[in-house]
């Protein structure tokens, strides 16, 4: 497991501070279809999303280690 050099609360605060302020928007955005068009037009977001989905699928599709053979399980050498 990779340990982070920054604690989760500190990371949450840093991420929250980096987000743009969207509080109290009252203008009409054109509904859900218009919002989806905005998302679909955001090429960096689509590339990032595709990479994350591919990574997740790649991890899920990789075979698990064979633990049926002696000495290959999590308790190697133990009875």
C-alpha positions as a Markdown table, in Angstrom:
| # | Residue | x | y | z |
|---|---|---|---|---|
| 1 | Unk | 0.0 | 0.0 | 0.0 |
| 2 | Unk | 1.3 | 3.4 | -0.9 |
| 3 | Unk | 1.2 | 5.9 | 2.0 |
| 4 | Unk | 0.4 | 9.5 | 1.3 |
| 5 | Unk | 2.6 | 12.2 | 2.6 |
| 6 | Unk | -0.4 | 14.3 | 3.5 |
| 7 | Unk | -3.3 | 13.4 | 5.8 |
| 8 | Unk | -6.8 | 13.0 | 4.5 |
| 9 | Unk | -8.2 | 16.0 | 6.3 |
| 10 | Unk | -5.4 | 18.2 | 5.0 |
| 11 | Unk | -5.9 | 16.8 | 1.5 |
| 12 | Unk | -9.6 | 17.5 | 1.7 |
| 13 | Unk | -9.0 | 21.1 | 2.7 |
| 14 | Unk | -6.5 | 21.6 | -0.2 |
| 15 | Unk | -8.9 | 20.1 | -2.7 |
| 16 | Unk | -11.8 | 22.2 | -1.4 |
| 17 | Unk | -9.7 | 25.4 | -1.6 |
| 18 | Unk | -8.7 | 24.5 | -5.2 |
| 19 | Unk | -12.3 | 24.1 | -6.4 |
| 20 | Unk | -14.0 | 27.1 | -8.0 |
| 21 | Unk | -16.7 | 28.8 | -6.1 |
| 22 | Unk | -20.1 | 27.8 | -7.5 |
| 23 | Unk | -22.3 | 28.7 | -4.5 |
| 24 | Unk | -25.6 | 30.3 | -5.2 |
| 25 | Unk | -25.8 | 30.1 | -9.0 |
| 26 | Unk | -29.4 | 31.1 | -9.9 |
| 27 | Unk | -29.1 | 31.5 | -13.7 |
| 28 | Unk | -30.7 | 29.0 | -15.9 |
| 29 | Unk | -28.2 | 26.6 | -17.4 |
| 30 | Unk | -30.5 | 25.1 | -20.0 |
| 31 | Unk | -31.3 | 21.9 | -18.1 |
| 32 | Unk | -29.6 | 18.5 | -18.0 |
| 33 | Unk | -29.0 | 18.2 | -21.8 |
| 34 | Unk | -27.1 | 21.4 | -21.8 |
| 35 | Unk | -25.0 | 20.4 | -18.9 |
| 36 | Unk | -24.2 | 17.1 | -20.6 |
| 37 | Unk | -23.1 | 19.0 | -23.7 |
| 38 | Unk | -20.7 | 21.0 | -21.5 |
| 39 | Unk | -19.3 | 17.8 | -20.0 |
| 40 | Unk | -18.9 | 16.2 | -23.5 |
| 41 | Unk | -17.1 | 19.3 | -24.7 |
| 42 | Unk | -14.5 | 19.2 | -21.9 |
| 43 | Unk | -11.8 | 17.1 | -23.7 |
| 44 | Unk | -9.3 | 17.0 | -20.7 |
| 45 | Unk | -12.0 | 15.7 | -18.5 |
| 46 | Unk | -13.1 | 13.0 | -21.0 |
| 47 | Unk | -9.4 | 11.9 | -21.4 |
| 48 | Unk | -8.9 | 11.7 | -17.7 |
| 49 | Unk | -12.2 | 9.8 | -17.3 |
| 50 | Unk | -11.3 | 7.3 | -20.0 |
| 51 | Unk | -7.9 | 6.7 | -18.4 |
| 52 | Unk | -9.4 | 6.1 | -15.0 |
| 53 | Unk | -12.0 | 3.7 | -16.3 |
| 54 | Unk | -9.4 | 1.9 | -18.3 |
| 55 | Unk | -7.2 | 1.6 | -15.2 |
| 56 | Unk | -10.0 | 0.3 | -13.1 |
| 57 | Unk | -11.0 | -2.2 | -15.7 |
| 58 | Unk | -7.4 | -3.3 | -16.1 |
| 59 | Unk | -7.0 | -3.9 | -12.4 |
| 60 | Unk | -10.3 | -5.8 | -12.2 |
| 61 | Unk | -9.5 | -8.0 | -15.2 |
| 62 | Unk | -6.0 | -9.0 | -14.0 |
| 63 | Unk | -6.0 | -12.5 | -12.7 |
| 64 | Unk | -5.6 | -13.1 | -9.0 |
| 65 | Unk | -2.5 | -15.0 | -7.8 |
| 66 | Unk | -2.9 | -18.8 | -7.6 |
| 67 | Unk | -2.9 | -19.5 | -3.9 |
| 68 | Unk | -3.7 | -23.2 | -4.3 |
| 69 | Unk | -0.1 | -24.3 | -4.6 |
| 70 | Unk | 1.9 | -24.7 | -1.4 |
| 71 | Unk | 4.1 | -21.8 | -0.4 |
| 72 | Unk | 2.3 | -19.2 | -2.6 |
| 73 | Unk | -0.4 | -18.1 | -0.3 |
| 74 | Unk | -0.5 | -15.1 | 2.1 |
| 75 | Unk | 0.8 | -17.3 | 4.9 |
| 76 | Unk | 3.9 | -18.6 | 3.2 |
| 77 | Unk | 5.6 | -21.3 | 5.2 |
| 78 | Unk | 3.0 | -21.4 | 7.9 |
| 79 | Unk | 0.8 | -24.4 | 8.7 |
